[in-house]
């Protein structure tokens, strides 16, 4: 079946397949990194509020 295709077409198909796989991996990793960044931002906001809350608790 593949014998009737030229080598250039076979190589192009292989490169396009690998490029699609790499693109999918990059898309997935970018989505996960965005989720991690959002979670870390929430953590930092809560961490910044902690010293203010601690000083208020010490006054009571």
C-alpha positions as CSV (number, residue, x, y, z in Angstrom):
1,X,0.0,0.0,0.0
2,X,2.7,2.5,0.9
3,X,4.9,1.4,-2.0
4,X,2.9,3.6,-4.4
5,X,3.7,6.8,-2.5
6,X,6.9,8.7,-3.0
7,X,9.5,8.9,-0.2
8,X,8.9,12.6,0.2
9,X,5.2,12.1,0.9
10,X,6.0,9.4,3.5
11,X,8.6,11.6,5.3
12,X,6.2,14.6,5.2
13,X,3.4,12.4,6.7
14,X,5.7,11.2,9.5
15,X,6.9,14.7,10.3
16,X,3.3,16.0,10.3
17,X,2.3,13.2,12.7
18,X,5.2,14.0,15.1
19,X,4.4,17.7,14.9
20,X,0.7,17.1,15.8
21,X,1.8,14.9,18.7
22,X,4.2,17.6,20.0
23,X,1.6,20.3,19.5
24,X,-0.9,18.3,21.6
25,X,1.7,17.8,24.3
26,X,2.5,21.5,24.4
27,X,-1.2,22.4,24.5
28,X,-1.8,19.9,27.4
29,X,1.3,21.2,29.3
30,X,0.3,24.8,28.8
31,X,-3.2,24.0,30.3
32,X,-1.7,22.3,33.3
33,X,0.8,25.1,33.9
34,X,-2.0,27.7,33.8
35,X,-3.9,25.6,36.4
36,X,-0.8,25.4,38.6
37,X,-0.2,29.2,38.2
38,X,-3.8,30.0,39.2
39,X,-3.5,27.7,42.3
40,X,-0.2,29.2,43.3
41,X,-1.6,32.8,42.9
42,X,-4.5,31.9,45.3
43,X,-1.9,30.4,47.7
44,X,0.2,33.6,47.6
45,X,-2.8,35.8,48.2
46,X,-3.8,33.8,51.2
47,X,-0.3,33.7,52.5
48,X,-0.1,37.5,52.2
49,X,-3.2,37.9,54.4
50,X,-1.8,35.6,57.1
51,X,0.6,38.1,58.8
52,X,-2.2,40.7,59.0
53,X,-4.5,38.2,60.6
54,X,-1.8,37.0,63.0
55,X,-1.1,40.5,64.2
56,X,-4.9,41.1,64.8
57,X,-5.1,37.8,66.7
58,X,-2.2,38.9,68.9
59,X,-4.0,42.1,70.0
60,X,-7.0,40.2,71.2
